[in-house]
Amino acid sequence: MTRMFKTVAAAAALATLASGALAQAAFPGDKPITLVVPFSAGGPTDRVARDLAEALRKPLGGGTIVVDNAAGAGGSIGANKVAKAAPDGHTLLVHHIGMASMPTLVRNIPFKVETDFEYLGMINDVPMTLIGRPSLPANNYKELTTWIGQNKGKVNLANAGVGSASHLCGLLFQNAIQVDMTTVPYKGTGPAMTDLIGGQVDLMCDQTTNTTSQIEGKKVRAYAVTTPKRLAPAALKDLPTLQEQGLKDFQVTIWHGLYAPKGTPADIQKKLNDALKVALKDPDFIKKQEGLGAVVVTDRRVEPAEHKKFVAAEIAKWSPIVKAAGVYAD
Ligand code: ASP
């Protein structure tokens, strides 16, 4: 190689390096960031993602952040889309407890929760509520169990597909009361809520981020909360816990986290995590979430390593519960 050729090649290599560094330094630059929600628009995960998109906009430089509802297959289509996306920080996933329950609940998912993602930090914890269609002839949990007993084989239960949070909660509920119900899957509990309000399905277990305003507006009947303690928002505070109603140990709390595809550069991950930390302190975001019964994460789970540890612990926690309940799906 002549000296001149070497110099040109070295300069070209330097230029490539410099432009790569610049591209990263400028992240996110002009290119929009997409938050993939693995459920339909109008549901609770969508709600969290849209509020988060707003809170992330400023700390990420004021550019465009769009929400993409890649719904279906209990949340695994959207998760898989992000697992296979370019690892450049522009395609992110907002997902819930399904990241921990899906690996046991559904035996064949096309991605690996532990190794196909970079963990960017957790967003919130959200209780669930057991709700019913407005025409259901049961005024409280006790009357509900009587009605279920009188209608064995006829009761149906909406959910967001196999592997979703509502699926998990519904399965645990059926198991706890030892009654089989017909499950009706939707691409998210947004459309499931429309059918519940319309009386096409009987029951649903779903996050308070979707149910609070419907309970408040008396559009649905509310029977219980899935947390060990009663909740604070006015519309929910009189609801008993399922534990109080005799379902000893019944406890499901949904949580949401933010993920990037595996291989996303470390400096971009850091920028995203820094932005998430700012978003989680945004008073407007906190107010919106708290009003819907959700608790914004303030503990160490906002750190990616702790987020990853928490998900691993949740997989370990749910696996024996799901197995003992015998509630897998293929
Ligand atoms: N709440 C849903 C679930 O059951 C998902 C959603 O629509 O956000 O997993």
py3Dmol code that shows the C-alpha trace and the ligand (Angstrom):
import py3Dmol

protein = """\
ATOM      1  CA  MET A   1       0.000   0.000   0.000  1.00  0.00           C
ATOM      2  CA  THR A   2       1.462   3.430  -0.933  1.00  0.00           C
ATOM      3  CA  ARG A   3       1.823   6.043   1.781  1.00  0.00           C
ATOM      4  CA  MET A   4      -0.744   8.255   0.031  1.00  0.00           C
ATOM      5  CA  PHE A   5      -3.281   5.396  -0.129  1.00  0.00           C
ATOM      6  CA  LYS A   6      -2.723   4.616   3.564  1.00  0.00           C
ATOM      7  CA  THR A   7      -3.336   8.252   4.472  1.00  0.00           C
ATOM      8  CA  VAL A   8      -6.574   8.371   2.463  1.00  0.00           C
ATOM      9  CA  ALA A   9      -7.787   5.075   3.997  1.00  0.00           C
ATOM     10  CA  ALA A  10      -6.950   6.289   7.522  1.00  0.00           C
ATOM     11  CA  ALA A  11      -8.760   9.578   6.889  1.00  0.00           C
ATOM     12  CA  ALA A  12     -11.816   7.718   5.584  1.00  0.00           C
ATOM     13  CA  ALA A  13     -11.822   5.436   8.653  1.00  0.00           C
ATOM     14  CA  LEU A  14     -11.530   8.466  10.927  1.00  0.00           C
ATOM     15  CA  ALA A  15     -14.387  10.189   9.121  1.00  0.00           C
ATOM     16  CA  THR A  16     -16.612   7.109   9.554  1.00  0.00           C
ATOM     17  CA  LEU A  17     -15.748   6.939  13.249  1.00  0.00           C
ATOM     18  CA  ALA A  18     -16.384  10.630  13.676  1.00  0.00           C
ATOM     19  CA  SER A  19     -19.750  10.497  11.903  1.00  0.00           C
ATOM     20  CA  GLY A  20     -20.753   7.477  14.039  1.00  0.00           C
ATOM     21  CA  ALA A  21     -19.755   9.328  17.189  1.00  0.00           C
ATOM     22  CA  LEU A  22     -21.592  12.412  15.980  1.00  0.00           C
ATOM     23  CA  ALA A  23     -24.723  10.416  15.190  1.00  0.00           C
ATOM     24  CA  GLN A  24     -24.646   8.997  18.718  1.00  0.00           C
ATOM     25  CA  ALA A  25     -23.800  12.342  20.274  1.00  0.00           C
ATOM     26  CA  ALA A  26     -26.805  13.811  18.513  1.00  0.00           C
ATOM     27  CA  PHE A  27     -29.216  11.100  19.637  1.00  0.00           C
ATOM     28  CA  PRO A  28     -32.136  11.217  19.089  1.00  0.00           C
ATOM     29  CA  GLY A  29     -31.441  13.826  16.391  1.00  0.00           C
ATOM     30  CA  ASP A  30     -34.264  14.476  13.932  1.00  0.00           C
ATOM     31  CA  LYS A  31     -35.456  10.905  13.742  1.00  0.00           C
ATOM     32  CA  PRO A  32     -38.611  10.190  15.769  1.00  0.00           C
ATOM     33  CA  ILE A  33     -38.617   7.741  18.640  1.00  0.00           C
ATOM     34  CA  THR A  34     -41.309   5.065  18.531  1.00  0.00           C
ATOM     35  CA  LEU A  35     -42.737   3.614  21.716  1.00  0.00           C
ATOM     36  CA  VAL A  36     -44.172   0.237  20.795  1.00  0.00           C
ATOM     37  CA  VAL A  37     -47.217  -0.737  22.863  1.00  0.00           C
ATOM     38  CA  PRO A  38     -48.012  -4.438  22.499  1.00  0.00           C
ATOM     39  CA  PHE A  39     -51.774  -3.855  23.000  1.00  0.00           C
ATOM     40  CA  SER A  40     -54.580  -1.845  21.346  1.00  0.00           C
ATOM     41  CA  ALA A  41     -54.966   1.900  21.581  1.00  0.00           C
ATOM     42  CA  GLY A  42     -57.201   3.119  24.395  1.00  0.00           C
ATOM     43  CA  GLY A  43     -56.134   0.461  26.900  1.00  0.00           C
ATOM     44  CA  PRO A  44     -54.044   0.779  30.051  1.00  0.00           C
ATOM     45  CA  THR A  45     -50.590   0.059  28.592  1.00  0.00           C
ATOM     46  CA  ASP A  46     -51.370   2.493  25.781  1.00  0.00           C
ATOM     47  CA  ARG A  47     -52.416   5.048  28.389  1.00  0.00           C
ATOM     48  CA  VAL A  48     -49.148   4.723  30.299  1.00  0.00           C
ATOM     49  CA  ALA A  49     -47.114   4.921  27.073  1.00  0.00           C
ATOM     50  CA  ARG A  50     -48.923   8.019  25.793  1.00  0.00           C
ATOM     51  CA  ASP A  51     -48.484   9.837  29.116  1.00  0.00           C
ATOM     52  CA  LEU A  52     -44.852   8.739  29.187  1.00  0.00           C
ATOM     53  CA  ALA A  53     -44.260   9.887  25.586  1.00  0.00           C
ATOM     54  CA  GLU A  54     -45.389  13.350  26.630  1.00  0.00           C
ATOM     55  CA  ALA A  55     -43.157  13.378  29.703  1.00  0.00           C
ATOM     56  CA  LEU A  56     -40.140  12.084  27.744  1.00  0.00           C
ATOM     57  CA  ARG A  57     -40.390  14.623  24.935  1.00  0.00           C
ATOM     58  CA  LYS A  58     -38.625  17.489  26.727  1.00  0.00           C
ATOM     59  CA  PRO A  59     -35.759  15.504  28.292  1.00  0.00           C
ATOM     60  CA  LEU A  60     -35.171  13.880  24.906  1.00  0.00           C
ATOM     61  CA  GLY A  61     -34.709  17.211  23.154  1.00  0.00           C
ATOM     62  CA  GLY A  62     -38.293  18.049  22.178  1.00  0.00           C
ATOM     63  CA  GLY A  63     -38.458  15.830  19.084  1.00  0.00           C
ATOM     64  CA  THR A  64     -41.255  13.555  17.956  1.00  0.00           C
ATOM     65  CA  ILE A  65     -42.192  10.533  20.037  1.00  0.00           C
ATOM     66  CA  VAL A  66     -44.882   8.340  18.516  1.00  0.00           C
ATOM     67  CA  VAL A  67     -46.806   5.418  19.962  1.00  0.00           C
ATOM     68  CA  ASP A  68     -47.150   2.328  17.771  1.00  0.00           C
ATOM     69  CA  ASN A  69     -49.829  -0.139  18.862  1.00  0.00           C
ATOM     70  CA  ALA A  70     -48.420  -3.461  17.672  1.00  0.00           C
ATOM     71  CA  ALA A  71     -51.193  -5.450  19.308  1.00  0.00           C
ATOM     72  CA  GLY A  72     -51.948  -9.150  19.386  1.00  0.00           C
ATOM     73  CA  ALA A  73     -50.947 -12.538  20.777  1.00  0.00           C
ATOM     74  CA  GLY A  74     -51.199 -11.357  24.381  1.00  0.00           C
ATOM     75  CA  GLY A  75     -48.464  -8.740  23.937  1.00  0.00           C
ATOM     76  CA  SER A  76     -45.863 -10.935  22.260  1.00  0.00           C
ATOM     77  CA  ILE A  77     -46.207  -9.425  18.739  1.00  0.00           C
ATOM     78  CA  GLY A  78     -45.152  -5.961  19.935  1.00  0.00           C
ATOM     79  CA  ALA A  79     -42.407  -7.315  22.185  1.00  0.00           C
ATOM     80  CA  ASN A  80     -41.038  -9.387  19.303  1.00  0.00           C
ATOM     81  CA  LYS A  81     -41.138  -6.362  16.993  1.00  0.00           C
ATOM     82  CA  VAL A  82     -38.852  -4.457  19.375  1.00  0.00           C
ATOM     83  CA  ALA A  83     -36.600  -7.472  20.008  1.00  0.00           C
ATOM     84  CA  LYS A  84     -35.961  -7.594  16.232  1.00  0.00           C
ATOM     85  CA  ALA A  85     -35.775  -3.807  15.603  1.00  0.00           C
ATOM     86  CA  ALA A  86     -32.570  -1.878  14.804  1.00  0.00           C
ATOM     87  CA  PRO A  87     -30.758  -1.304  18.112  1.00  0.00           C
ATOM     88  CA  ASP A  88     -30.405   2.446  17.648  1.00  0.00           C
ATOM     89  CA  GLY A  89     -32.610   3.750  20.466  1.00  0.00           C
ATOM     90  CA  HIS A  90     -35.387   4.817  18.088  1.00  0.00           C
ATOM     91  CA  THR A  91     -37.641   1.817  18.695  1.00  0.00           C
ATOM     92  CA  LEU A  92     -38.520   1.121  22.324  1.00  0.00           C
ATOM     93  CA  LEU A  93     -40.986  -1.128  24.104  1.00  0.00           C
ATOM     94  CA  VAL A  94     -43.386  -0.242  26.912  1.00  0.00           C
ATOM     95  CA  HIS A  95     -44.518  -3.529  28.379  1.00  0.00           C
ATOM     96  CA  HIS A  96     -45.983  -4.800  31.631  1.00  0.00           C
ATOM     97  CA  ILE A  97     -45.853  -7.868  33.876  1.00  0.00           C
ATOM     98  CA  GLY A  98     -46.305  -9.971  30.723  1.00  0.00           C
ATOM     99  CA  MET A  99     -42.516  -9.796  30.352  1.00  0.00           C
ATOM    100  CA  ALA A 100     -42.351 -11.939  33.504  1.00  0.00           C
ATOM    101  CA  SER A 101     -45.506 -14.042  33.266  1.00  0.00           C
ATOM    102  CA  MET A 102     -45.396 -14.784  29.530  1.00  0.00           C
ATOM    103  CA  PRO A 103     -42.319 -17.035  29.624  1.00  0.00           C
ATOM    104  CA  THR A 104     -44.215 -19.451  31.910  1.00  0.00           C
ATOM    105  CA  LEU A 105     -47.767 -18.734  30.852  1.00  0.00           C
ATOM    106  CA  VAL A 106     -47.110 -19.174  27.135  1.00  0.00           C
ATOM    107  CA  ARG A 107     -44.608 -21.832  26.260  1.00  0.00           C
ATOM    108  CA  ASN A 108     -43.659 -20.665  22.771  1.00  0.00           C
ATOM    109  CA  ILE A 109     -42.752 -17.005  22.544  1.00  0.00           C
ATOM    110  CA  PRO A 110     -40.503 -15.894  19.666  1.00  0.00           C
ATOM    111  CA  PHE A 111     -38.026 -13.924  21.826  1.00  0.00           C
ATOM    112  CA  LYS A 112     -36.124 -14.239  25.065  1.00  0.00           C
ATOM    113  CA  VAL A 113     -37.108 -11.776  27.781  1.00  0.00           C
ATOM    114  CA  GLU A 114     -33.763 -12.086  29.562  1.00  0.00           C
ATOM    115  CA  THR A 115     -31.396 -11.746  26.586  1.00  0.00           C
ATOM    116  CA  ASP A 116     -33.129  -9.982  23.675  1.00  0.00           C
ATOM    117  CA  PHE A 117     -33.582  -6.587  25.366  1.00  0.00           C
ATOM    118  CA  GLU A 118     -31.696  -3.817  27.066  1.00  0.00           C
ATOM    119  CA  TYR A 119     -33.546  -2.836  30.239  1.00  0.00           C
ATOM    120  CA  LEU A 120     -34.000   0.928  30.515  1.00  0.00           C
ATOM    121  CA  GLY A 121     -35.816   1.236  33.865  1.00  0.00           C
ATOM    122  CA  MET A 122     -39.267   0.705  35.307  1.00  0.00           C
ATOM    123  CA  ILE A 123     -42.158   3.124  35.029  1.00  0.00           C
ATOM    124  CA  ASN A 124     -44.950   2.311  37.500  1.00  0.00           C
ATOM    125  CA  ASP A 125     -46.876  -0.239  39.557  1.00  0.00           C
ATOM    126  CA  VAL A 126     -50.591  -0.603  38.857  1.00  0.00           C
ATOM    127  CA  PRO A 127     -53.271  -2.494  40.813  1.00  0.00           C
ATOM    128  CA  MET A 128     -56.019  -4.425  39.063  1.00  0.00           C
ATOM    129  CA  THR A 129     -59.761  -4.457  39.633  1.00  0.00           C
ATOM    130  CA  LEU A 130     -62.381  -7.117  39.057  1.00  0.00           C
ATOM    131  CA  ILE A 131     -65.216  -5.480  37.132  1.00  0.00           C
ATOM    132  CA  GLY A 132     -68.445  -6.565  35.460  1.00  0.00           C
ATOM    133  CA  ARG A 133     -70.895  -5.454  32.784  1.00  0.00           C
ATOM    134  CA  PRO A 134     -73.331  -2.766  34.015  1.00  0.00           C
ATOM    135  CA  SER A 135     -76.357  -5.061  33.692  1.00  0.00           C
ATOM    136  CA  LEU A 136     -74.842  -7.795  35.862  1.00  0.00           C
ATOM    137  CA  PRO A 137     -77.319  -8.624  38.664  1.00  0.00           C
ATOM    138  CA  ALA A 138     -74.771  -8.536  41.506  1.00  0.00           C
ATOM    139  CA  ASN A 139     -74.181  -5.484  43.672  1.00  0.00           C
ATOM    140  CA  ASN A 140     -71.068  -6.661  45.479  1.00  0.00           C
ATOM    141  CA  TYR A 141     -68.461  -9.406  45.491  1.00  0.00           C
ATOM    142  CA  LYS A 142     -70.597 -11.749  47.623  1.00  0.00           C
ATOM    143  CA  GLU A 143     -73.533 -11.442  45.237  1.00  0.00           C
ATOM    144  CA  LEU A 144     -71.142 -11.891  42.330  1.00  0.00           C
ATOM    145  CA  THR A 145     -69.954 -15.257  43.624  1.00  0.00           C
ATOM    146  CA  THR A 146     -73.567 -16.343  44.088  1.00  0.00           C
ATOM    147  CA  TRP A 147     -74.381 -15.261  40.528  1.00  0.00           C
ATOM    148  CA  ILE A 148     -71.294 -17.067  39.168  1.00  0.00           C
ATOM    149  CA  GLY A 149     -72.364 -20.193  41.068  1.00  0.00           C
ATOM    150  CA  GLN A 150     -75.870 -20.004  39.563  1.00  0.00           C
ATOM    151  CA  ASN A 151     -74.480 -19.513  36.065  1.00  0.00           C
ATOM    152  CA  LYS A 152     -71.705 -22.096  35.924  1.00  0.00           C
ATOM    153  CA  GLY A 153     -70.714 -22.859  32.324  1.00  0.00           C
ATOM    154  CA  LYS A 154     -72.250 -19.628  31.064  1.00  0.00           C
ATOM    155  CA  VAL A 155     -70.022 -16.920  32.551  1.00  0.00           C
ATOM    156  CA  ASN A 156     -67.475 -15.298  30.276  1.00  0.00           C
ATOM    157  CA  LEU A 157     -64.423 -13.261  31.024  1.00  0.00           C
ATOM    158  CA  ALA A 158     -62.716 -10.787  28.683  1.00  0.00           C
ATOM    159  CA  ASN A 159     -58.943 -10.558  28.403  1.00  0.00           C
ATOM    160  CA  ALA A 160     -56.173  -9.147  26.220  1.00  0.00           C
ATOM    161  CA  GLY A 161     -55.098 -12.528  24.874  1.00  0.00           C
ATOM    162  CA  VAL A 162     -53.068 -15.435  26.121  1.00  0.00           C
ATOM    163  CA  GLY A 163     -50.144 -14.212  28.205  1.00  0.00           C
ATOM    164  CA  SER A 164     -51.641 -10.798  29.006  1.00  0.00           C
ATOM    165  CA  ALA A 165     -52.099  -9.402  32.505  1.00  0.00           C
ATOM    166  CA  SER A 166     -55.888  -9.758  32.335  1.00  0.00           C
ATOM    167  CA  HIS A 167     -55.388 -13.366  31.221  1.00  0.00           C
ATOM    168  CA  LEU A 168     -53.104 -14.042  34.191  1.00  0.00           C
ATOM    169  CA  CYS A 169     -55.459 -12.349  36.664  1.00  0.00           C
ATOM    170  CA  GLY A 170     -58.525 -14.096  35.204  1.00  0.00           C
ATOM    171  CA  LEU A 171     -56.844 -17.496  35.383  1.00  0.00           C
ATOM    172  CA  LEU A 172     -55.804 -16.974  38.981  1.00  0.00           C
ATOM    173  CA  PHE A 173     -59.330 -15.833  39.849  1.00  0.00           C
ATOM    174  CA  GLN A 174     -60.971 -18.863  38.220  1.00  0.00           C
ATOM    175  CA  ASN A 175     -58.472 -21.071  39.972  1.00  0.00           C
ATOM    176  CA  ALA A 176     -59.081 -19.413  43.352  1.00  0.00           C
ATOM    177  CA  ILE A 177     -62.860 -19.808  43.172  1.00  0.00           C
ATOM    178  CA  GLN A 178     -62.637 -23.157  41.357  1.00  0.00           C
ATOM    179  CA  VAL A 179     -64.979 -22.171  38.534  1.00  0.00           C
ATOM    180  CA  ASP A 180     -64.165 -22.389  34.814  1.00  0.00           C
ATOM    181  CA  MET A 181     -65.243 -19.483  32.667  1.00  0.00           C
ATOM    182  CA  THR A 182     -65.150 -18.934  28.912  1.00  0.00           C
ATOM    183  CA  THR A 183     -62.391 -16.475  28.119  1.00  0.00           C
ATOM    184  CA  VAL A 184     -62.939 -13.966  25.342  1.00  0.00           C
ATOM    185  CA  PRO A 185     -59.620 -12.637  23.963  1.00  0.00           C
ATOM    186  CA  TYR A 186     -59.157  -9.130  22.552  1.00  0.00           C
ATOM    187  CA  LYS A 187     -56.039  -7.347  21.266  1.00  0.00           C
ATOM    188  CA  GLY A 188     -56.050  -5.211  24.376  1.00  0.00           C
ATOM    189  CA  THR A 189     -58.390  -4.335  27.211  1.00  0.00           C
ATOM    190  CA  GLY A 190     -59.300  -1.041  25.519  1.00  0.00           C
ATOM    191  CA  PRO A 191     -61.642  -2.807  23.055  1.00  0.00           C
ATOM    192  CA  ALA A 192     -62.542  -5.377  25.737  1.00  0.00           C
ATOM    193  CA  MET A 193     -63.790  -2.517  27.923  1.00  0.00           C
ATOM    194  CA  THR A 194     -66.077  -1.298  25.108  1.00  0.00           C
ATOM    195  CA  ASP A 195     -67.683  -4.742  24.930  1.00  0.00           C
ATOM    196  CA  LEU A 196     -67.958  -5.022  28.711  1.00  0.00           C
ATOM    197  CA  ILE A 197     -69.731  -1.667  28.884  1.00  0.00           C
ATOM    198  CA  GLY A 198     -71.961  -2.812  26.017  1.00  0.00           C
ATOM    199  CA  GLY A 199     -72.813  -6.011  27.892  1.00  0.00           C
ATOM    200  CA  GLN A 200     -71.279  -8.402  25.330  1.00  0.00           C
ATOM    201  CA  VAL A 201     -69.031  -9.960  27.987  1.00  0.00           C
ATOM    202  CA  ASP A 202     -69.617 -10.470  31.712  1.00  0.00           C
ATOM    203  CA  LEU A 203     -66.392  -9.890  33.614  1.00  0.00           C
ATOM    204  CA  MET A 204     -62.854  -8.600  33.307  1.00  0.00           C
ATOM    205  CA  CYS A 205     -59.866  -8.139  35.538  1.00  0.00           C
ATOM    206  CA  ASP A 206     -57.880  -5.090  34.432  1.00  0.00           C
ATOM    207  CA  GLN A 207     -55.516  -2.341  35.487  1.00  0.00           C
ATOM    208  CA  THR A 208     -56.946   0.666  37.335  1.00  0.00           C
ATOM    209  CA  THR A 209     -55.403   2.858  34.615  1.00  0.00           C
ATOM    210  CA  ASN A 210     -58.227   1.558  32.406  1.00  0.00           C
ATOM    211  CA  THR A 211     -60.982   0.959  34.930  1.00  0.00           C
ATOM    212  CA  THR A 212     -60.947   3.945  37.319  1.00  0.00           C
ATOM    213  CA  SER A 213     -62.822   6.409  35.111  1.00  0.00           C
ATOM    214  CA  GLN A 214     -65.343   3.742  34.035  1.00  0.00           C
ATOM    215  CA  ILE A 215     -65.989   2.818  37.674  1.00  0.00           C
ATOM    216  CA  GLU A 216     -66.301   6.489  38.570  1.00  0.00           C
ATOM    217  CA  GLY A 217     -68.744   7.076  35.696  1.00  0.00           C
ATOM    218  CA  LYS A 218     -70.722   3.955  36.749  1.00  0.00           C
ATOM    219  CA  LYS A 219     -70.243   2.480  33.282  1.00  0.00           C
ATOM    220  CA  VAL A 220     -69.205  -0.859  34.808  1.00  0.00           C
ATOM    221  CA  ARG A 221     -69.749  -2.682  38.082  1.00  0.00           C
ATOM    222  CA  ALA A 222     -66.709  -2.939  40.364  1.00  0.00           C
ATOM    223  CA  TYR A 223     -66.272  -5.838  42.764  1.00  0.00           C
ATOM    224  CA  ALA A 224     -62.774  -5.916  44.198  1.00  0.00           C
ATOM    225  CA  VAL A 225     -59.125  -4.927  43.938  1.00  0.00           C
ATOM    226  CA  THR A 226     -56.303  -7.421  43.509  1.00  0.00           C
ATOM    227  CA  THR A 227     -53.841  -5.749  45.883  1.00  0.00           C
ATOM    228  CA  PRO A 228     -53.434  -6.723  49.554  1.00  0.00           C
ATOM    229  CA  LYS A 229     -54.515  -3.203  50.593  1.00  0.00           C
ATOM    230  CA  ARG A 230     -57.435  -1.024  49.524  1.00  0.00           C
ATOM    231  CA  LEU A 231     -56.630   1.825  47.128  1.00  0.00           C
ATOM    232  CA  ALA A 232     -56.572   5.593  47.566  1.00  0.00           C
ATOM    233  CA  PRO A 233     -58.420   7.192  44.575  1.00  0.00           C
ATOM    234  CA  ALA A 234     -61.946   8.256  45.517  1.00  0.00           C
ATOM    235  CA  ALA A 235     -63.583   5.989  42.911  1.00  0.00           C
ATOM    236  CA  LEU A 236     -61.740   2.933  44.258  1.00  0.00           C
ATOM    237  CA  LYS A 237     -61.380   3.450  47.982  1.00  0.00           C
ATOM    238  CA  ASP A 238     -64.550   1.546  48.959  1.00  0.00           C
ATOM    239  CA  LEU A 239     -63.657  -1.524  46.919  1.00  0.00           C
ATOM    240  CA  PRO A 240     -62.702  -4.521  49.069  1.00  0.00           C
ATOM    241  CA  THR A 241     -59.575  -6.531  48.362  1.00  0.00           C
ATOM    242  CA  LEU A 242     -60.000 -10.078  47.089  1.00  0.00           C
ATOM    243  CA  GLN A 243     -58.049 -11.178  50.160  1.00  0.00           C
ATOM    244  CA  GLU A 244     -60.682  -9.551  52.417  1.00  0.00           C
ATOM    245  CA  GLN A 245     -63.289 -11.517  50.469  1.00  0.00           C
ATOM    246  CA  GLY A 246     -61.660 -14.786  51.421  1.00  0.00           C
ATOM    247  CA  LEU A 247     -59.281 -15.357  48.506  1.00  0.00           C
ATOM    248  CA  LYS A 248     -56.297 -15.800  50.789  1.00  0.00           C
ATOM    249  CA  ASP A 249     -52.982 -14.876  49.106  1.00  0.00           C
ATOM    250  CA  PHE A 250     -54.672 -13.424  46.003  1.00  0.00           C
ATOM    251  CA  GLN A 251     -52.356 -10.664  44.907  1.00  0.00           C
ATOM    252  CA  VAL A 252     -51.594  -9.290  41.446  1.00  0.00           C
ATOM    253  CA  THR A 253     -49.924  -5.949  40.825  1.00  0.00           C
ATOM    254  CA  ILE A 254     -49.043  -4.952  37.286  1.00  0.00           C
ATOM    255  CA  TRP A 255     -45.888  -3.004  36.555  1.00  0.00           C
ATOM    256  CA  HIS A 256     -44.576  -1.385  33.401  1.00  0.00           C
ATOM    257  CA  GLY A 257     -41.022  -1.010  32.166  1.00  0.00           C
ATOM    258  CA  LEU A 258     -39.134   0.469  29.231  1.00  0.00           C
ATOM    259  CA  TYR A 259     -36.928  -1.673  26.954  1.00  0.00           C
ATOM    260  CA  ALA A 260     -34.673  -1.283  23.905  1.00  0.00           C
ATOM    261  CA  PRO A 261     -33.446  -3.976  21.518  1.00  0.00           C
ATOM    262  CA  LYS A 262     -30.342  -5.864  22.630  1.00  0.00           C
ATOM    263  CA  GLY A 263     -27.198  -4.181  21.346  1.00  0.00           C
ATOM    264  CA  THR A 264     -28.398  -0.580  21.698  1.00  0.00           C
ATOM    265  CA  PRO A 265     -25.197   1.442  22.341  1.00  0.00           C
ATOM    266  CA  ALA A 266     -24.472   2.103  26.012  1.00  0.00           C
ATOM    267  CA  ASP A 267     -24.424   5.892  25.638  1.00  0.00           C
ATOM    268  CA  ILE A 268     -27.869   5.853  24.009  1.00  0.00           C
ATOM    269  CA  GLN A 269     -29.188   3.588  26.768  1.00  0.00           C
ATOM    270  CA  LYS A 270     -27.848   6.083  29.301  1.00  0.00           C
ATOM    271  CA  LYS A 271     -29.544   9.003  27.526  1.00  0.00           C
ATOM    272  CA  LEU A 272     -32.820   7.114  27.525  1.00  0.00           C
ATOM    273  CA  ASN A 273     -32.504   6.144  31.189  1.00  0.00           C
ATOM    274  CA  ASP A 274     -31.625   9.745  32.150  1.00  0.00           C
ATOM    275  CA  ALA A 275     -34.684  10.963  30.235  1.00  0.00           C
ATOM    276  CA  LEU A 276     -36.875   8.336  31.921  1.00  0.00           C
ATOM    277  CA  LYS A 277     -35.689   9.511  35.356  1.00  0.00           C
ATOM    278  CA  VAL A 278     -36.689  13.080  34.461  1.00  0.00           C
ATOM    279  CA  ALA A 279     -40.061  11.922  33.105  1.00  0.00           C
ATOM    280  CA  LEU A 280     -40.837   9.974  36.286  1.00  0.00           C
ATOM    281  CA  LYS A 281     -40.401  13.169  38.316  1.00  0.00           C
ATOM    282  CA  ASP A 282     -42.632  15.215  36.002  1.00  0.00           C
ATOM    283  CA  PRO A 283     -45.476  16.469  38.262  1.00  0.00           C
ATOM    284  CA  ASP A 284     -47.980  16.262  35.441  1.00  0.00           C
ATOM    285  CA  PHE A 285     -47.084  12.620  34.693  1.00  0.00           C
ATOM    286  CA  ILE A 286     -47.218  11.722  38.407  1.00  0.00           C
ATOM    287  CA  LYS A 287     -50.594  13.431  38.839  1.00  0.00           C
ATOM    288  CA  LYS A 288     -52.133  11.638  35.846  1.00  0.00           C
ATOM    289  CA  GLN A 289     -50.841   8.256  36.987  1.00  0.00           C
ATOM    290  CA  GLU A 290     -51.847   8.680  40.629  1.00  0.00           C
ATOM    291  CA  GLY A 291     -55.341   9.768  39.626  1.00  0.00           C
ATOM    292  CA  LEU A 292     -55.694   6.362  37.936  1.00  0.00           C
ATOM    293  CA  GLY A 293     -54.465   4.382  40.934  1.00  0.00           C
ATOM    294  CA  ALA A 294     -50.936   3.827  39.559  1.00  0.00           C
ATOM    295  CA  VAL A 295     -47.791   4.477  41.562  1.00  0.00           C
ATOM    296  CA  VAL A 296     -44.858   5.954  39.652  1.00  0.00           C
ATOM    297  CA  VAL A 297     -41.574   4.185  40.420  1.00  0.00           C
ATOM    298  CA  THR A 298     -39.295   6.177  42.726  1.00  0.00           C
ATOM    299  CA  ASP A 299     -37.132   3.316  43.988  1.00  0.00           C
ATOM    300  CA  ARG A 300     -34.009   1.710  42.565  1.00  0.00           C
ATOM    301  CA  ARG A 301     -35.956  -0.149  39.890  1.00  0.00           C
ATOM    302  CA  VAL A 302     -35.522   2.946  37.741  1.00  0.00           C
ATOM    303  CA  GLU A 303     -31.898   1.795  37.352  1.00  0.00           C
ATOM    304  CA  PRO A 304     -31.537  -0.637  34.403  1.00  0.00           C
ATOM    305  CA  ALA A 305     -29.634  -3.258  36.432  1.00  0.00           C
ATOM    306  CA  GLU A 306     -32.308  -3.205  39.157  1.00  0.00           C
ATOM    307  CA  HIS A 307     -35.070  -3.330  36.539  1.00  0.00           C
ATOM    308  CA  LYS A 308     -33.467  -6.454  35.081  1.00  0.00           C
ATOM    309  CA  LYS A 309     -33.069  -8.006  38.534  1.00  0.00           C
ATOM    310  CA  PHE A 310     -36.708  -7.232  39.349  1.00  0.00           C
ATOM    311  CA  VAL A 311     -37.981  -8.874  36.133  1.00  0.00           C
ATOM    312  CA  ALA A 312     -35.830 -11.966  36.817  1.00  0.00           C
ATOM    313  CA  ALA A 313     -37.284 -12.117  40.354  1.00  0.00           C
ATOM    314  CA  GLU A 314     -40.826 -11.749  38.957  1.00  0.00           C
ATOM    315  CA  ILE A 315     -40.205 -14.596  36.474  1.00  0.00           C
ATOM    316  CA  ALA A 316     -39.045 -16.731  39.403  1.00  0.00           C
ATOM    317  CA  LYS A 317     -42.074 -15.618  41.461  1.00  0.00           C
ATOM    318  CA  TRP A 318     -44.746 -16.243  38.813  1.00  0.00           C
ATOM    319  CA  SER A 319     -43.368 -19.461  37.380  1.00  0.00           C
ATOM    320  CA  PRO A 320     -44.343 -21.707  40.349  1.00  0.00           C
ATOM    321  CA  ILE A 321     -47.682 -19.889  40.815  1.00  0.00           C
ATOM    322  CA  VAL A 322     -48.596 -20.370  37.149  1.00  0.00           C
ATOM    323  CA  LYS A 323     -47.357 -23.971  37.199  1.00  0.00           C
ATOM    324  CA  ALA A 324     -49.214 -24.790  40.426  1.00  0.00           C
ATOM    325  CA  ALA A 325     -52.387 -23.309  38.987  1.00  0.00           C
ATOM    326  CA  GLY A 326     -51.804 -25.412  35.833  1.00  0.00           C
ATOM    327  CA  VAL A 327     -52.728 -22.493  33.666  1.00  0.00           C
ATOM    328  CA  TYR A 328     -50.275 -22.512  30.760  1.00  0.00           C
ATOM    329  CA  ALA A 329     -51.171 -22.029  27.145  1.00  0.00           C
ATOM    330  CA  ASP A 330     -49.278 -23.017  24.000  1.00  0.00           C
TER     331      ASP A 330
END
"""
ligand_1 = """\
9
LIG
N -54.498 -4.592 30.327
C -54.123 -5.411 29.243
C -53.671 -6.758 29.736
O -54.526 -7.412 30.159
C -53.291 -4.892 28.190
C -53.652 -3.556 27.628
O -54.557 -3.420 26.802
O -52.960 -2.647 28.015
O -52.552 -7.193 29.641
"""
view = py3Dmol.view(width=600, height=400)
view.addModel(protein, "pdb")
view.setStyle({"model": 0}, {"cartoon": {"style": "trace"}})
view.addModel(ligand_1, "xyz")
view.setStyle({"model": 1}, {"stick": {}})
view.zoomTo()
view.show()
